[in-house]
Amino acid sequence: MCKLCFYLVFLCFGQCFGVIYHLNETEYEKLPRLSDLENYEKCMEESGGIYCVAHLELYNYSNSKLYTLIREYSDHALKHYNYTKLDRGICVTQTCKNYARNSGLDINRDLAVVLEGCLNETMIKKYGLSARVYNKNCDKKSDKNQLHIDFYDYVFLGVFVTLLMLALIGSFCEVDKNQKKEISGKTFIACFSVPENYKQLTAIDQSDPRMSIFKSAHAFRTLASFFIVHAHVGLMIGSAFTADPHTFEKAYESAVLRITFSGMNIVQYFFFMTGLLLTYITLVKAETHRFSWKIIPTIIVLRWWRLTPSAAMVVAFSATWMRHLGSGPLWTSWIVNGSSHQCRRYFWAHIFYVNNYIPEDVVCVFQTWYIAADTQIFIAAIVIHFAIRNRSTKFKTIALTALLLLSMASPALHVWWQDLDAFSMQKPDVYRTLIDDNFRRLHVLGHNNLGCCIVGLATGHLIYWLQQNKIQYPNFRIGNLLCWCVIPMFIVVLYFSSLFIHDGERPSLALRMLFAGTNRALFGFIAAFWAVGVVMNFNGCSKAIMEWPGWVVPGRLSYGVYLLHNIFIELGQGMRTQLVPVSFYNMFFMAVGIFTVSLVLAIPFHLLVEAPTARLMKLCYEEKLNKKTN
């Protein structure tokens, strides 16, 4: 019934246009292959071997019916790749040898001319279509095995060795726990103690009993981390060099798989937690500490200090040593001239968390857009919190409601001004190129993601009030049902998102604006149901499952997993030497594998970088508080 109503809205508000929505297998086989890779290893074994990855653009010079078919099929970009642009990995010294000889050209001297002419000749003979090369990357046998280590590589190596030495020394450095805590050489080194950091990582009990109400957050962090990894693994399946792109396109016809293609808003849960924990922790701390506006810069610096060393290490690794770890036909374009190049160029933007506002920064540890957006949201949220914390309940309600409406209006206005989709839909060519206006202009911008945080701020105030008044309903059946329904409600919202992926006219501007403005807030309200249910102690298996102690360690490692997992995805992309088969079971098991490896490596990453940084931050902060007390 919901689906029927949704489509009726489309019929009322939409506009029609003509494209080809479906091709049977016979018709599809007439199209040129979207991508192809010849044998890279065999090409590089021969003396003087040259292997090129060329990106072709088809053009119509003879009113070809096939070109018209390709053009009309590609116009349905919501579910189809753009077949007017093809990707070819070709061993020029083998495949184009005859063409070069017949044309009187030298492959080494006239490489660009030989490559384009050879590929164009193939397209004309096989399909009656002409093609031009608009971009290429070539590897030569003579250039292989040349490791060019530069100054930045040595800097990263020096930092890494320093961390290892500090961890080694700190592990054998004993500090009297009863002595007055102050910064000294010994206490500084002790922050890098691996045994102590591991002990804190695996500790189950909360040091602050009032924070124990959020124990189930570890489960949500772990589950959300896995789904994020699963979504990013889709890049390896849906990118240009796919064995059967038609099978991938058919996945958009499945209701279940369309939900996964619409799941990018799962990160809204983390924005909600930012607002919730900020409000609640600050209110609890205010009971024993005197807070004023002057402390805001300190809070912001402490958060920057908490996040930056770990993120900086990953970005720096991508900019330096990662480009030396492999080779392949796609290595230069994907790694050397892709992620590594952009990380070197925009390293400063990742340090100051403005990379989500730089449209050209696409592939440098692309998942860090969330960290940038979350930091921007945190700064706005801390200012809002201090502006309303001493006001009346009525003022807080009105202020937060007004801010929520403004935050909901922001993405809606972006859709209006820039004619965007309702949300960042994962279209086939987005997997292929990582270029999407909806992603760069709507999804990743901090001000467009403030709504869920506002709901979190309000929920934090509500939870603090409930706890102060000791309000609990341990046998509230409706509350227990809501707790069980949190994840299904998330899926329902994603299902409504998936309805935008359909054949037919594009949804009207009014409908796109409405959905863009409300879907983030809906995620926030669903998360609020869970948070309030936890505080009010609704009984049921849902709470027992989500507060299982086994979630604690992976939950604490979720930041490391989030940072590290993309390294393995990029390495897999860069070292690919053959087309990847389209199998969504394979995609799931790849996600499990990458998630597991990332989780394992997140342990030493946490012990060497993340935990020492947190302990140093705590040490400096306590030192500052001690000085104020004295």
Backbone torsions as a table, in degrees:
resi	resn	phi	psi	omega
1	MET	NA	-43.7	179.5
2	CYS	-61.3	-41.1	-178.7
3	LYS	-64.8	-40.1	179.1
4	LEU	-62.0	-45.6	179.0
5	CYS	-61.8	-40.1	-178.8
6	PHE	-62.1	-45.2	-179.5
7	TYR	-68.1	-31.5	176.1
8	LEU	-62.7	-37.8	176.6
9	VAL	-62.5	-41.7	177.5
10	PHE	-58.4	-42.3	-177.8
11	LEU	-66.6	-32.8	-178.0
12	CYS	-75.3	-37.0	-170.1
13	PHE	-108.9	-10.0	-170.6
14	GLY	-82.2	173.2	175.6
15	GLN	-128.3	143.6	-173.2
16	CYS	-93.8	149.6	169.3
17	PHE	-153.7	156.6	-172.9
18	GLY	-101.8	125.0	173.4
19	VAL	-145.8	171.5	174.7
20	ILE	-93.4	116.5	-176.3
21	TYR	-88.7	-29.6	-175.6
22	HIS	-141.2	146.3	170.8
23	LEU	-130.7	134.5	173.6
24	ASN	-74.6	174.2	-174.0
25	GLU	-63.4	-36.5	179.8
26	THR	-63.7	-45.8	178.5
27	GLU	-67.1	-39.3	-177.8
28	TYR	-64.5	-35.9	-178.7
29	GLU	-65.1	-16.9	176.3
30	LYS	-71.7	-23.1	-177.5
31	LEU	-74.3	146.3	172.8
32	PRO	-61.5	149.0	176.5
33	ARG	-59.3	136.4	-179.2
34	LEU	-61.7	-38.6	-178.5
35	SER	-151.1	159.3	178.7
36	ASP	-156.7	146.9	178.2
37	LEU	-132.5	118.5	172.1
38	GLU	-79.0	170.3	-175.3
39	ASN	-65.6	111.6	-176.9
40	TYR	-75.9	-46.0	-177.1
41	GLU	-61.3	-43.4	-179.4
42	LYS	-64.4	-37.0	-179.9
43	CYS	-65.6	-41.2	-177.1
44	MET	-77.4	-11.7	178.6
45	GLU	-77.8	-29.3	-177.0
46	GLU	-79.6	150.5	-179.4
47	SER	-65.1	129.6	179.1
48	GLY	75.2	16.4	-178.0
49	GLY	-62.5	138.9	178.0
50	ILE	-130.0	124.1	-179.9
51	TYR	-121.8	128.9	-177.9
52	CYS	-123.9	141.3	167.9
53	VAL	-104.7	113.0	-175.0
54	ALA	-112.3	139.7	176.3
55	HIS	-107.4	117.7	-173.5
56	LEU	-104.9	150.0	173.1
57	GLU	-122.6	120.1	178.6
58	LEU	-77.0	146.9	173.5
59	TYR	-142.2	156.0	-172.9
60	ASN	-101.3	117.5	179.1
61	TYR	-116.7	-4.8	-174.9
62	SER	-138.7	29.4	-178.9
63	ASN	51.9	46.6	-176.6
64	SER	-69.4	131.5	175.1
65	LYS	-66.2	-34.1	178.9
66	LEU	-65.0	-40.5	178.2
67	TYR	-63.8	-39.6	177.5
68	THR	-61.8	-42.5	177.3
69	LEU	-60.6	-45.0	-179.9
70	ILE	-62.4	-44.6	-177.5
71	ARG	-63.4	-45.5	-177.3
72	GLU	-71.2	-34.0	177.0
73	TYR	-69.9	-39.7	-178.9
74	SER	-71.4	-22.3	-179.3
75	ASP	-64.3	-22.0	177.0
76	HIS	-86.3	69.0	-172.8
77	ALA	-67.4	-14.2	-179.7
78	LEU	-64.4	-31.9	-177.3
79	LYS	-126.4	-7.5	-172.8
80	HIS	-122.6	150.6	170.2
81	TYR	-72.1	166.1	174.5
82	ASN	-91.7	102.0	-175.9
83	TYR	-83.4	1.2	172.2
84	THR	-81.9	-9.8	175.9
85	LYS	-121.4	117.5	-174.5
86	LEU	-114.4	157.3	179.8
87	ASP	-124.2	130.4	-178.1
88	ARG	-132.9	129.8	169.0
89	GLY	-102.7	118.6	-169.3
90	ILE	-135.6	135.7	173.4
91	CYS	-84.2	99.6	-172.1
92	VAL	-63.1	-40.6	-176.4
93	THR	-67.9	-17.6	177.2
94	GLN	-103.1	-56.0	-173.7
95	THR	-69.9	-36.2	-173.8
96	CYS	-102.4	12.1	-176.7
97	LYS	-63.5	-45.8	-179.0
98	ASN	-67.4	-40.1	179.4
99	TYR	-61.7	-44.0	-179.6
100	ALA	-63.0	-42.3	-179.3
101	ARG	-65.7	-43.4	-179.3
102	ASN	-68.5	-27.3	-179.1
103	SER	-93.0	-2.0	-179.6
104	GLY	69.2	32.7	-178.2
105	LEU	-111.2	154.6	175.6
106	ASP	-103.4	126.4	-174.4
107	ILE	-60.4	-44.6	-177.5
108	ASN	-68.5	-39.6	-177.1
109	ARG	-80.8	-38.2	-174.5
110	ASP	-114.9	44.4	-173.1
111	LEU	-58.2	-46.9	-177.1
112	ALA	-62.9	-42.2	-179.1
113	VAL	-68.2	-42.7	179.4
114	VAL	-63.5	-44.6	-177.9
115	LEU	-61.5	-49.2	-177.5
116	GLU	-67.6	-42.6	-179.6
117	GLY	-65.2	-40.2	179.5
118	CYS	-63.8	-47.7	-179.7
119	LEU	-67.5	-38.2	179.3
120	ASN	-65.7	-40.0	178.0
121	GLU	-61.4	-41.7	178.8
122	THR	-63.0	-44.0	-178.4
123	MET	-66.3	-37.0	179.6
124	ILE	-67.3	-46.3	-177.5
125	LYS	-65.1	-40.5	-172.1
126	LYS	-87.5	-36.1	-172.3
127	TYR	-125.9	-7.7	-175.5
128	GLY	69.1	27.2	-178.8
129	LEU	-121.1	150.6	175.7
130	SER	-104.0	151.9	-177.3
131	ALA	-143.5	145.8	173.6
132	ARG	-119.6	148.8	177.7
133	VAL	-88.9	119.0	179.2
134	TYR	-104.3	-8.3	175.8
135	ASN	-163.3	147.5	179.3
136	LYS	-154.6	155.5	170.8
137	ASN	-136.7	127.6	-175.0
138	CYS	-122.2	138.3	173.7
139	ASP	-110.8	136.6	177.7
140	LYS	-115.8	143.2	178.5
141	LYS	-55.9	-36.6	-176.8
142	SER	-69.2	-20.3	-178.4
143	ASP	-95.2	-5.5	-177.2
144	LYS	-74.1	160.4	176.7
145	ASN	61.5	25.3	175.4
146	GLN	-110.1	104.8	-176.3
147	LEU	-94.3	110.7	-178.1
148	HIS	-100.9	95.4	179.1
149	ILE	-91.3	127.3	-177.3
150	ASP	-113.9	-171.9	-175.4
151	PHE	-59.8	-42.3	-177.4
152	TYR	-67.5	-33.2	175.2
153	ASP	-62.4	-43.0	180.0
154	TYR	-67.5	-35.1	178.5
155	VAL	-63.6	-47.1	178.9
156	PHE	-62.7	-41.7	179.0
157	LEU	-61.4	-39.9	178.2
158	GLY	-63.6	-41.7	178.1
159	VAL	-64.2	-43.2	-179.3
160	PHE	-63.8	-44.6	178.5
161	VAL	-64.3	-37.7	178.2
162	THR	-62.4	-43.1	178.0
163	LEU	-62.7	-40.7	177.5
164	LEU	-62.8	-42.5	-180.0
165	MET	-66.2	-41.7	178.3
166	LEU	-63.3	-40.1	178.1
167	ALA	-65.0	-39.7	-179.9
168	LEU	-66.0	-47.6	-179.6
169	ILE	-67.7	-43.2	-178.3
170	GLY	-64.0	-29.7	179.9
171	SER	-67.5	-24.2	179.7
172	PHE	-106.0	8.4	-179.0
173	CYS	-99.2	121.1	-179.3
174	GLU	-102.5	135.2	179.6
175	VAL	-124.2	133.9	178.4
176	ASP	-67.5	115.7	-176.8
177	LYS	-69.7	-15.9	-179.0
178	ASN	-89.3	-11.6	-178.8
179	GLN	-73.7	160.2	-179.9
180	LYS	-64.2	130.8	-177.5
181	LYS	-77.4	116.3	175.6
182	GLU	-150.9	157.2	-176.3
183	ILE	-73.7	124.3	174.1
184	SER	-147.5	171.1	179.7
185	GLY	-58.4	-38.1	-176.9
186	LYS	-71.2	-44.2	179.3
187	THR	-68.5	-32.4	176.5
188	PHE	-63.1	-49.1	-179.9
189	ILE	-64.0	-36.9	-177.6
190	ALA	-64.1	-23.2	177.7
191	CYS	-63.0	-20.6	-178.6
192	PHE	-95.8	8.8	-179.5
193	SER	-64.2	117.0	-179.5
194	VAL	-64.3	-47.0	178.8
195	PRO	-59.1	-41.0	-179.8
196	GLU	-68.8	-41.0	178.0
197	ASN	-64.9	-38.0	177.9
198	TYR	-67.0	-37.8	178.0
199	LYS	-62.0	-42.8	179.1
200	GLN	-69.6	-33.5	178.9
201	LEU	-64.3	-40.1	-174.6
202	THR	-94.7	-0.7	178.8
203	ALA	-67.5	130.2	-176.6
204	ILE	-89.5	-41.9	-175.1
205	ASP	-71.5	140.5	176.1
206	GLN	-78.0	135.5	176.8
207	SER	-67.3	-31.1	177.9
208	ASP	-110.7	111.7	-177.5
209	PRO	-56.9	-29.7	-177.3
210	ARG	-72.4	-16.8	177.2
211	MET	-87.8	-8.0	-177.5
212	SER	-67.3	-15.3	179.7
213	ILE	-67.7	-15.8	-178.7
214	PHE	-103.8	24.6	-179.1
215	LYS	-60.7	-33.4	-178.7
216	SER	-70.1	-10.6	177.2
217	ALA	-61.9	-29.7	178.5
218	HIS	-62.3	-38.8	179.1
219	ALA	-66.1	-44.3	179.9
220	PHE	-65.0	-38.8	177.8
221	ARG	-62.1	-44.1	-178.8
222	THR	-63.6	-48.3	-178.8
223	LEU	-64.7	-42.7	179.0
224	ALA	-64.1	-37.8	178.5
225	SER	-61.9	-42.4	179.8
226	PHE	-64.2	-44.1	-178.9
227	PHE	-64.8	-33.8	176.5
228	ILE	-66.4	-44.3	176.8
229	VAL	-60.5	-43.8	-180.0
230	HIS	-59.8	-41.9	180.0
231	ALA	-65.4	-41.1	-178.8
232	HIS	-72.2	-29.2	175.5
233	VAL	-63.3	-25.3	176.1
234	GLY	-56.7	-23.8	176.8
235	LEU	-62.0	-34.0	-179.2
236	MET	-74.3	-27.2	-179.9
237	ILE	-88.4	-40.4	-172.3
238	GLY	-98.8	5.8	179.9
239	SER	-71.8	-177.3	-172.0
240	ALA	-60.8	-41.0	-172.1
241	PHE	-90.4	70.4	-178.1
242	THR	-111.8	136.7	-175.4
243	ALA	-65.5	-36.6	-176.6
244	ASP	-139.0	79.1	-178.4
245	PRO	-61.6	-26.6	-179.9
246	HIS	-65.4	-37.7	176.4
247	THR	-63.3	-39.5	178.0
248	PHE	-64.2	-40.7	178.7
249	GLU	-64.2	-36.0	179.5
250	LYS	-65.4	-22.0	179.1
251	ALA	-61.5	-25.1	179.4
252	TYR	-72.8	-8.4	175.4
253	GLU	-87.2	-13.4	-179.1
254	SER	-88.3	128.2	-179.1
255	ALA	-61.9	-40.1	-178.7
256	VAL	-66.7	-46.2	-178.0
257	LEU	-70.8	-30.8	176.0
258	ARG	-62.1	-33.0	177.3
259	ILE	-62.0	-41.9	178.9
260	THR	-66.0	-34.0	177.9
261	PHE	-71.0	-12.9	-177.7
262	SER	-108.8	14.0	-169.3
263	GLY	-94.1	17.2	-175.9
264	MET	-67.0	-21.8	-178.0
265	ASN	-78.5	8.7	176.1
266	ILE	-63.0	-24.1	178.8
267	VAL	-67.9	-14.2	179.2
268	GLN	-61.4	-26.3	176.6
269	TYR	-59.5	-41.2	-179.3
270	PHE	-68.4	-36.3	176.2
271	PHE	-65.1	-38.1	176.5
272	PHE	-61.2	-45.0	-179.7
273	MET	-64.9	-31.7	176.3
274	THR	-59.3	-49.7	179.4
275	GLY	-67.5	-41.5	-178.1
276	LEU	-62.4	-53.3	-176.4
277	LEU	-68.8	-35.2	177.8
278	LEU	-58.5	-51.0	-178.5
279	THR	-64.9	-50.5	-174.0
280	TYR	-64.0	-48.6	-177.4
281	ILE	-64.3	-40.7	179.6
282	THR	-64.7	-40.3	178.4
283	LEU	-66.1	-39.4	178.4
284	VAL	-67.2	-44.3	179.6
285	LYS	-64.5	-31.9	-178.1
286	ALA	-66.3	-16.0	177.4
287	GLU	-69.4	-25.8	-177.2
288	THR	-120.7	-9.6	-179.8
289	HIS	-127.7	151.2	177.7
290	ARG	-94.0	115.2	-179.3
291	PHE	-105.1	143.6	174.1
292	SER	-143.2	178.0	-179.9
293	TRP	-60.3	-26.7	-176.8
294	LYS	-65.3	-20.1	-176.6
295	ILE	-84.9	-10.4	-178.3
296	ILE	-57.3	-48.7	177.7
297	PRO	-57.6	-36.9	178.9
298	THR	-64.5	-43.1	179.4
299	ILE	-62.6	-41.8	-179.8
300	ILE	-65.5	-43.1	179.4
301	VAL	-64.1	-40.8	179.3
302	LEU	-63.1	-39.9	177.8
303	ARG	-66.6	-43.0	177.0
304	TRP	-59.0	-42.4	-180.0
305	TRP	-65.1	-35.8	-179.3
306	ARG	-68.3	-39.0	-173.6
307	LEU	-91.9	-34.6	-164.3
308	THR	-69.4	-46.3	-177.8
309	PRO	-55.4	-42.7	-179.8
310	SER	-65.7	-47.5	-180.0
311	ALA	-65.4	-39.5	-179.3
312	ALA	-64.0	-38.2	179.2
313	MET	-63.2	-41.3	-179.3
314	VAL	-68.7	-44.2	179.2
315	VAL	-64.6	-41.5	179.3
316	ALA	-64.8	-39.6	176.9
317	PHE	-63.3	-41.8	178.3
318	SER	-63.5	-31.9	-178.8
319	ALA	-80.1	-18.1	-172.2
320	THR	-120.1	-89.7	-167.2
321	TRP	-73.9	-19.7	-179.0
322	MET	-63.1	-31.5	-178.4
323	ARG	-70.5	-10.7	179.1
324	HIS	-98.9	0.3	-169.3
325	LEU	-87.9	-7.9	-176.7
326	GLY	-164.7	-170.8	177.8
327	SER	-158.1	170.4	-179.4
328	GLY	155.0	171.7	-178.5
329	PRO	-62.9	-27.7	-178.0
330	LEU	-101.7	-0.4	-173.0
331	TRP	-62.0	-45.0	-177.5
332	THR	-65.1	-47.0	-176.3
333	SER	-72.7	-38.2	-174.7
334	TRP	-84.3	-38.9	-173.8
335	ILE	-104.8	-63.4	-172.1
336	VAL	-62.3	-54.6	179.8
337	ASN	-91.3	-0.9	-179.7
338	GLY	-104.5	-99.8	-173.2
339	SER	-63.5	-43.9	-178.3
340	SER	-64.0	-43.4	-179.6
341	HIS	-63.1	-45.5	-178.6
342	GLN	-69.6	-33.1	177.5
343	CYS	-66.4	-36.1	176.0
344	ARG	-67.5	-40.1	-176.7
345	ARG	-72.6	-37.7	-173.5
346	TYR	-116.0	25.4	179.4
347	PHE	-56.4	-41.9	-179.2
348	TRP	-60.5	-35.7	-178.7
349	ALA	-67.4	-34.0	178.3
350	HIS	-74.1	-30.0	178.8
351	ILE	-71.0	-38.2	-178.1
352	PHE	-99.4	7.2	172.5
353	TYR	56.9	50.8	172.4
354	VAL	-124.6	8.9	-175.4
355	ASN	-63.6	-24.4	179.1
356	ASN	-73.0	-11.3	176.5
357	TYR	-101.7	9.8	178.0
358	ILE	-109.6	103.6	-174.5
359	PRO	-61.5	-29.4	-177.4
360	GLU	-75.5	-18.1	-179.2
361	ASP	-85.7	88.2	-171.4
362	VAL	-101.2	-47.1	-168.0
363	VAL	-112.7	2.5	176.9
364	CYS	-78.6	101.3	-179.5
365	VAL	41.3	62.2	-165.8
366	PHE	-60.4	-22.0	-178.3
367	GLN	-72.0	-11.9	-179.4
368	THR	-72.5	-2.5	173.6
369	TRP	-57.0	-36.1	-179.0
370	TYR	-63.8	-42.1	-179.3
371	ILE	-62.7	-40.8	177.6
372	ALA	-63.8	-48.4	-179.8
373	ALA	-62.2	-41.2	-179.0
374	ASP	-65.3	-38.0	177.7
375	THR	-65.7	-43.0	178.2
376	GLN	-63.3	-41.2	177.8
377	ILE	-64.9	-40.0	179.5
378	PHE	-61.2	-42.7	179.4
379	ILE	-62.3	-44.7	177.9
380	ALA	-64.0	-40.1	-176.7
381	ALA	-67.8	-38.1	-178.9
382	ILE	-68.5	-35.0	176.4
383	VAL	-66.8	-44.2	178.6
384	ILE	-61.3	-43.6	-178.3
385	HIS	-60.7	-46.8	-179.0
386	PHE	-69.3	-25.7	179.4
387	ALA	-73.2	-27.0	-174.4
388	ILE	-116.6	-4.6	-168.4
389	ARG	-64.4	-31.7	-178.6
390	ASN	-99.5	10.6	-179.2
391	ARG	-89.6	172.6	179.9
392	SER	-71.8	163.0	178.6
393	THR	-61.1	-37.9	179.4
394	LYS	-63.9	-42.8	179.6
395	PHE	-64.2	-43.2	178.7
396	LYS	-60.2	-43.1	-179.1
397	THR	-62.5	-47.0	-178.9
398	ILE	-65.3	-44.5	-177.6
399	ALA	-63.4	-47.3	-178.5
400	LEU	-67.9	-35.3	176.4
401	THR	-64.1	-44.3	179.2
402	ALA	-63.4	-42.2	178.8
403	LEU	-65.4	-37.7	177.9
404	LEU	-63.3	-42.8	179.1
405	LEU	-64.2	-39.6	176.8
406	LEU	-64.2	-42.3	179.9
407	SER	-67.0	-30.4	175.8
408	MET	-74.2	-30.3	179.9
409	ALA	-72.7	-29.0	-175.4
410	SER	-59.4	-55.7	178.4
411	PRO	-64.3	-32.0	178.2
412	ALA	-63.7	-40.0	178.7
413	LEU	-68.8	-34.6	175.2
414	HIS	-61.1	-42.5	178.4
415	VAL	-61.3	-39.3	-179.0
416	TRP	-69.8	-51.4	-175.0
417	TRP	-67.3	-39.4	-172.3
418	GLN	-108.0	7.2	177.7
419	ASP	52.8	54.0	-177.3
420	LEU	-95.5	170.8	172.7
421	ASP	-75.1	172.5	-178.0
422	ALA	-66.1	-29.1	177.1
423	PHE	-159.0	176.5	-177.8
424	SER	-81.0	94.7	179.9
425	MET	-82.5	138.7	-177.1
426	GLN	-84.7	80.4	-179.5
427	LYS	-74.9	158.1	-178.4
428	PRO	-54.5	-43.9	-177.7
429	ASP	-74.5	-15.4	172.9
430	VAL	-69.4	-41.6	174.0
431	TYR	-60.3	-34.8	-173.9
432	ARG	-76.5	-40.6	-172.5
433	THR	-112.6	-17.1	-174.0
434	LEU	60.1	21.7	178.6
435	ILE	-113.7	121.2	-178.1
436	ASP	-155.5	119.8	179.4
437	ASP	-61.8	-36.3	-179.6
438	ASN	-65.1	-34.3	179.4
439	PHE	-73.2	-47.2	-175.2
440	ARG	-77.5	-31.7	-174.9
441	ARG	-98.8	-13.0	-174.7
442	LEU	-127.4	-54.0	-167.9
443	HIS	-72.5	-42.9	-168.1
444	VAL	-92.2	-10.4	-175.3
445	LEU	-72.7	134.5	-175.2
446	GLY	-59.0	-44.1	-176.0
447	HIS	-67.7	-20.4	177.9
448	ASN	-82.7	-8.1	-178.0
449	ASN	-114.0	16.5	-176.5
450	LEU	-76.3	-23.1	-173.1
451	GLY	-57.9	-47.0	-178.7
452	CYS	-64.6	-34.9	177.7
453	CYS	-67.1	-38.1	177.3
454	ILE	-61.1	-42.9	176.2
455	VAL	-61.5	-38.4	176.9
456	GLY	-64.2	-39.9	176.5
457	LEU	-59.8	-46.9	179.6
458	ALA	-63.6	-40.2	179.4
459	THR	-65.5	-36.3	177.1
460	GLY	-61.3	-43.6	176.8
461	HIS	-63.3	-42.3	-179.6
462	LEU	-64.1	-44.1	-179.0
463	ILE	-64.4	-41.1	178.7
464	TYR	-62.6	-41.5	179.3
465	TRP	-65.5	-43.1	178.4
466	LEU	-61.1	-40.7	-178.9
467	GLN	-71.0	-39.1	179.0
468	GLN	-63.3	-36.2	-179.4
469	ASN	-92.9	3.4	176.5
470	LYS	52.9	45.5	179.8
471	ILE	-90.2	123.5	178.7
472	GLN	-143.8	146.9	175.3
473	TYR	-132.1	75.4	-172.9
474	PRO	-65.9	-16.9	-178.4
475	ASN	-118.2	28.6	-177.4
476	PHE	-82.9	104.2	-172.6
477	ARG	-66.3	-39.5	179.2
478	ILE	-63.9	-39.2	177.4
479	GLY	-62.9	-41.3	177.6
480	ASN	-62.1	-40.5	178.4
481	LEU	-63.7	-41.1	178.2
482	LEU	-61.2	-40.9	178.7
483	CYS	-61.6	-39.8	178.3
484	TRP	-67.8	-28.6	-172.5
485	CYS	-91.9	1.0	-176.5
486	VAL	-58.3	-54.2	-178.7
487	ILE	-65.1	-44.2	174.7
488	PRO	-57.9	-35.8	178.6
489	MET	-67.0	-37.3	173.5
490	PHE	-58.0	-44.3	-177.7
491	ILE	-65.8	-36.2	178.1
492	VAL	-62.9	-43.9	178.1
493	VAL	-61.9	-42.6	177.4
494	LEU	-63.4	-34.1	178.4
495	TYR	-64.5	-42.7	177.2
496	PHE	-64.3	-34.5	175.2
497	SER	-62.3	-41.2	-176.4
498	SER	-65.3	-20.1	179.6
499	LEU	-68.1	-16.4	175.2
500	PHE	-72.8	-19.1	177.7
501	ILE	-89.3	90.2	-173.2
502	HIS	-146.8	164.4	173.1
503	ASP	-83.8	146.9	178.3
504	GLY	118.9	-162.6	-175.9
505	GLU	-69.4	156.0	177.5
506	ARG	-70.2	140.6	177.6
507	PRO	-55.2	149.6	-178.2
508	SER	-64.5	160.0	178.6
509	LEU	-61.1	-39.5	-179.6
510	ALA	-61.8	-43.7	-179.4
511	LEU	-68.1	-40.7	178.5
512	ARG	-63.5	-41.4	178.3
513	MET	-64.6	-41.9	-179.5
514	LEU	-60.8	-47.4	-177.9
515	PHE	-69.6	-40.9	179.2
516	ALA	-60.6	-34.5	-177.8
517	GLY	-80.4	-22.7	-171.9
518	THR	-109.3	-22.9	-169.1
519	ASN	-68.3	-33.3	178.1
520	ARG	-67.6	-42.1	178.5
521	ALA	-63.2	-36.3	177.7
522	LEU	-60.6	-42.9	176.0
523	PHE	-59.5	-40.5	-179.7
524	GLY	-64.1	-43.1	-179.2
525	PHE	-67.7	-36.2	176.8
526	ILE	-65.0	-43.0	177.0
527	ALA	-63.4	-33.6	178.5
528	ALA	-64.7	-36.2	176.1
529	PHE	-56.6	-46.2	179.6
530	TRP	-62.6	-47.1	-175.6
531	ALA	-63.0	-44.5	179.3
532	VAL	-66.5	-39.4	178.6
533	GLY	-61.8	-36.9	178.0
534	VAL	-64.8	-44.5	-177.5
535	VAL	-68.0	-36.9	-176.8
536	MET	-85.1	5.4	173.2
537	ASN	56.4	48.5	173.0
538	PHE	-65.7	129.9	-179.9
539	ASN	-74.2	163.3	175.7
540	GLY	138.9	163.5	-179.0
541	CYS	-66.7	-25.5	-177.8
542	SER	-59.2	-44.4	179.7
543	LYS	-67.4	-41.1	179.9
544	ALA	-62.5	-40.0	179.8
545	ILE	-68.9	-46.8	-175.4
546	MET	-72.2	-21.4	179.0
547	GLU	-101.0	15.7	175.5
548	TRP	-58.8	130.0	-177.5
549	PRO	-58.0	-23.0	-179.7
550	GLY	-65.7	-15.0	177.8
551	TRP	-80.2	-16.6	-169.0
552	VAL	-62.7	-53.6	-175.7
553	VAL	-64.3	-52.1	177.7
554	PRO	-61.7	-29.5	176.5
555	GLY	-65.9	-40.6	177.9
556	ARG	-70.3	-25.0	179.8
557	LEU	-89.6	0.6	-173.3
558	SER	-62.4	-33.3	178.8
559	TYR	-65.9	-42.8	177.2
560	GLY	-64.2	-41.3	177.7
561	VAL	-61.6	-42.9	-179.7
562	TYR	-61.4	-39.4	-179.0
563	LEU	-75.6	-38.0	-169.4
564	LEU	-86.4	-30.2	-168.7
565	HIS	-61.4	-32.3	-176.6
566	ASN	-69.0	-22.6	176.6
567	ILE	-59.9	-43.7	-178.5
568	PHE	-70.2	-33.7	176.7
569	ILE	-66.5	-44.4	179.4
570	GLU	-65.3	-40.7	177.5
571	LEU	-62.8	-40.7	177.9
572	GLY	-63.7	-39.0	177.0
573	GLN	-66.4	-46.5	-175.1
574	GLY	-68.1	-34.8	-176.8
575	MET	-92.4	8.5	179.6
576	ARG	-66.6	130.2	178.0
577	THR	-119.3	0.1	178.0
578	GLN	-148.8	163.7	-179.5
579	LEU	-67.0	141.8	-177.9
580	VAL	-90.8	128.9	178.1
581	PRO	-69.1	145.8	179.1
582	VAL	-88.1	106.8	177.6
583	SER	-146.7	118.6	-176.5
584	PHE	-78.9	-19.0	168.2
585	TYR	-69.5	-42.0	176.9
586	ASN	-61.4	-39.6	178.9
587	MET	-62.0	-41.8	179.7
588	PHE	-63.2	-46.3	-177.7
589	PHE	-70.3	-30.6	173.1
590	MET	-64.3	-40.5	178.7
591	ALA	-63.9	-42.1	177.7
592	VAL	-61.3	-42.9	-179.5
593	GLY	-64.8	-47.8	-179.5
594	ILE	-66.2	-39.1	177.8
595	PHE	-62.8	-42.5	-179.3
596	THR	-65.3	-47.0	179.3
597	VAL	-62.6	-42.3	178.7
598	SER	-63.1	-39.7	179.2
599	LEU	-64.7	-41.2	179.2
600	VAL	-65.8	-46.3	-179.4
601	LEU	-71.6	-21.8	177.3
602	ALA	-66.7	-20.8	179.0
603	ILE	-67.3	-57.2	176.2
604	PRO	-63.8	-32.6	177.0
605	PHE	-61.7	-41.8	177.9
606	HIS	-65.6	-44.7	-175.9
607	LEU	-69.2	-32.5	-176.0
608	LEU	-91.4	-30.3	-172.7
609	VAL	-121.4	-58.8	-170.5
610	GLU	-67.2	-50.3	-177.9
611	ALA	-65.9	-46.6	177.2
612	PRO	-58.2	-38.4	177.9
613	THR	-62.3	-44.2	179.6
614	ALA	-64.2	-40.1	-179.7
615	ARG	-69.5	-38.6	175.8
616	LEU	-63.8	-40.8	177.9
617	MET	-61.0	-45.9	-180.0
618	LYS	-63.9	-39.8	-179.8
619	LEU	-63.1	-46.6	-179.8
620	CYS	-66.5	-38.2	-178.6
621	TYR	-67.9	-42.2	177.8
622	GLU	-66.2	-34.9	176.2
623	GLU	-61.3	-42.2	179.7
624	LYS	-65.4	-41.1	178.1
625	LEU	-65.1	-39.4	178.7
626	ASN	-62.2	-41.0	179.0
627	LYS	-63.5	-39.5	178.8
628	LYS	-65.7	-38.0	-179.5
629	THR	-65.8	-43.0	-178.7
630	ASN	-72.2	NA	NA
